[in-house]
Amino acid sequence: MRVGDVKELLNKRQGAVRVERYLSIRQERGLPGDIGAEAFSHHDGTPIDPGGLQLLLNKASSTRLSMEFNTAFCSGLLKTRYGEDKQGLQNAALQKDKTKESTGVIEA
């Protein structure tokens, strides 16, 4: 798929907002924007095989979900250990600092 093919999607209004954003990101990063340039490429500049694009998108989605799960899991552990309040992690950090000052013991 070439940049020109992606620009045609703008004319058809299929995901126009995403296409505009994608093209602006390409421009910000100094990637070629002419209609004959490859629209999707690996980090080293080699073109992505059209059949492999869906695999890469699935892998990226899986990575995103894994990161979201880890965030939720760690947040749950912090809430369990330090309780939930308006200050959140700031109170946890202050509590650790007070523990160090009063006991001289540094927690692992």
VEXVO-525700 format. One record per residue (C-alpha): z, y, x; residue in one letter. Coordinates in steps of 0.02 Angstrom, whole numbers, plus 50000, padded with zeros to 5 digits. Layout:
REM residues N
ZYXa;...
***
This chain:
REM residues 108
500005000050000m;499545017050065r;500305034250033v;498795038149924g;499215023249813d;500995029549795v;500375046949751k;499325039349612e;500945033549532l;501425051849514l;499865054949411n;500275039949301k;502095045649283r;502745028449332q;504375031949420g;503815049649461a;505545055649513v;505775041149634r;504035043149705v;504295061849734e;505965058449819r;505225044649927y;503785055749984l;504965070150024s;506075058550127i;504535052750223r;504105070950258q;505905075050312e;505845060750437r;504175066050507g;503215050950443l;501365052850407p;500975059050232g;499085057950230d;498335046850095i;497775033550220g;499495031150301a;500505015550267e;501745019350128a;503045006750184f;503425001450361s;504784993050464h;505895003550577h;504715000150722d;503215006950625g;502364990450586t;501744989650406p;502704979450280i;501674965450204d;501494969150016p;502174951849977g;503684954950088g;504194971350008l;505084963049863q;506054951949984l;506624967150082l;507114976249922l;508114961049865n;508984960150034k;509414978650027a;510104976549851s;511154961749907s;511844971850053t;512284986349937r;513194974649817l;514154966849960s;514704983950021m;515244989049846e;516244972849826f;517094975349994n;517534993249945t;518294987549781a;519224973349865f;519964984350002c;520414997849876s;521344984749774g;522304979149928l;522794997049967l;523365000149789k;524384984149793t;525204988649957r;525505007249932y;525405009749745g;524255020949649e;524555039449639d;523605055849640k;523615057449828q;522965039849862g;522645036150045l;523405052650102q;525115046950042n;524875030150127a;524495038750292a;525995050450272l;527125035750232q;526575026850390k;526875042550493d;528635044450420k;529005026150459t;528495028650640k;529565044350655e;531135037250577s;531125019850655t;530095022050811g;529195005950758v;527315006150751i;526594994550620e;525114983650663a;
***
